[in-house]
Amino acid sequence: MKSGIILAGGEAKRAGGMEKYHFSYNGETFIDRLLFTLKESVDEIIIVARDESHCQRFVDIQGVKIVSDIRKGTGPVGGLHAGIKAASGDTLFAVACDMPFVNKNVIDRLFELINDYEAVIPCWNNSEKDMIEPLHAVYKKEALEKYLASHKSLSLREMVKSIRSYYLNVDMLRDIDPKLMTFVNINHLEDLERLKMGDFL
């Protein structure tokens, strides 16, 4: 069974206080675009909010699990911890809520490549030392559970270095996503305006 985990618990400080999952493109919110894509690739979807009050913003979404951080204030690592606790799947796709062009075919390929690895992490130069995409990646649930049971670092980079990860050069995905739009993330309101003007396309 495959689970999809959407991390939606960020404080949105870089987005002028606006929740990034409410950003919209072509009339669709980022969260709706993500949900539509994930439903084709996973058996369940989990949205991780930052607290119980924040969970209420997602209650109208049908067919998803909504959970909040258990370890408050620990960033994306805390979101992953809450997500895997709720996940029924043994393999997980974890994604940030500010990525409006996530590609179903890319997700499927990451799942296909996991095999005996504990994670498949897209990277931009064949190495964990270079830019990596830990919030657009596939993980084995058991490996994350073991790491998150006793970790000290809140760094996603340290997390993926601590498990048996396959670093997949993003160029290997260009046959299905030539411009690698799947990795575009929108952090600032200025980025959103550039997106609407077509600067990312």
N, C-alpha and C positions, 0 to 999 in steps of 0.2 A: 504494500500500500504506500502511496506517495502523498505527502502533505505539503501544502504551500503556506509559508509564514510571511505575512506582511507586517513589517515594523512601522507602526504609525504613531509611536509615542514621543517623538521628538518635540522639543519646546518651540520650534519654529522661530527662533531668535533671528536667524538670517533672512527670514521671509516676512519681516515686519510684523510678526505676531500672527500672521495668517497661517492656518493649518495647511501644509503643503498638499495633503491628499484632496483638499477642496479646490486646488488649482484646476483649471479646466483647459482643454484643448479641443477645438472643433465641437464645442458644446457638450463634451463629456468630461466629467471630473477624472482626475488621475486615479482615484480609488476605483471608480467604475471601469476604467480601461484595464486596470490590473486584474480586477475580478473576472472580467470577460475573458482575458487571456489565460489566467490560471485555471479556470474551470475546464479548459480543454486539455490540461496536462497533468492535473493532480486529482486525487480522490477526495480531498477535503481542504478547506481553506481556513486559516486561523489569522485573525487580525489582533495584533498586540497593541493595546493602548497603554498610556502611562499610569492611569489609576482608575478606580471604579467610576468616578464621575466622567472621565474621558470616554469610558466604554459606552456611555449613554448616547454618544454621538453616532454610534454605529448600529443601534438596536433595530433600525428599520431595514437593515440589509438581511435578506433571507438566505438561508443555506450556508452560513458561515459560523464558526466559533469565534466568540469575542472574549478575550482575556486581558488582564492588566498585569503590569510588571509585579513580580513578587519581591524582587530586590530593587527597591526604589532608588532612583538617581544613579544607576550604573550604566546608563547609555545603551547602545545597541547590544552589548553582551547581556545585559539584563533583559532586554526584549527577547533575545534568542532563548534565554533560560526559561522565560514564561511560555514562549511558543512551543518549545520541545516538551515541556511538562504537559501541555494540552494536546500534543500531536499523537495521533494513532498510527501514523505511518512510520516505517522503519527507515525511509529515505525522505529527505526534506529539501525543498527549494526555499531559500530565504531571500527576501527582497525588500528594499526600502520603498517607502510609499511615494517617493518623489521621482519615480522613473516611469514616464508615460508611454514609452515605446517598447516595453518588454516584449520580446518575440517568442511566440510559442515554440517555433522550431529550434531556437537556441536552448530554451528550457529542456526540451526533449533530448537534445544532444547531450547536455550536461548530465541528465539522468542516465543516458546510455553509456557514458564514459566512466561512471563511478566504479563499476566492477568491484575489485578488491581494495580500492582506495577508501578512505574515510571522508574525503571531500574532493570536489572538483572546483577549483578556484580559477576563474578567468584572470589572466594577467596580461600586461602590455609589453612584456619583454622576456618571457620564458623564465622568470625567477621570482621567488618570494621577496627578493630585495627590491624589486621594481613595483610599479603601480599595480595593485591587485583589486579585485572586485569581490570582497567577501560578502557583500549584501546583494549579490546577483550570482549566487553559487548554490551548489548542491552538497548536502552533508548526510552522513549516516547518523541517525539519531543516537545510537549507542555511544559513538565516539564523542559527540557533544555532551551527552549526559555525564560521561566519565570526566571530561575536562571541566565542565561547569560545576561539578560537585565540590571541587577543591581549588579552583583557580584563584590567583591573586591579582593578576593583571586584568585591566578592563580594555585592553587593546585587542581588536579583532585580528590584527596581524600576528600577535603572539599566540592567539588561539589557533589560527590555521597552521602556524609553524609547529604547534605542539601535537598535531594529529597528522596522520599519513595522508598528505594532500597531493593531488595532481594539479600542477599549475599549467593551465591550458592557454597557450598564446591566442589572443583574440583574433589574430589573423586567420586562424584555423576555422573561424566562424563566418568569414566573409562570403563564403559560397551561399549561405542562407540569409545573411544580413550584411550586404556589401558595405554599407556606411556605418555599421556597428551602432545603429540607432538604439538598440536594446540597452546600451549602457549610458545613454543620456540621462543625467539627473538634473533637476531644476531646484536649486537651493535658494535663489534670491528672486525677488519680484522683478529685478532687472532681467534675469534669465528668462522669466516667464514672458516678459515683453519681447525679448529677442526671439523666443520660440514662436510667438504669435506673428512676428514679422517674417518668419521663415529663415532666420539666421542659423538654426540648427539643422536645417534640412538640405 
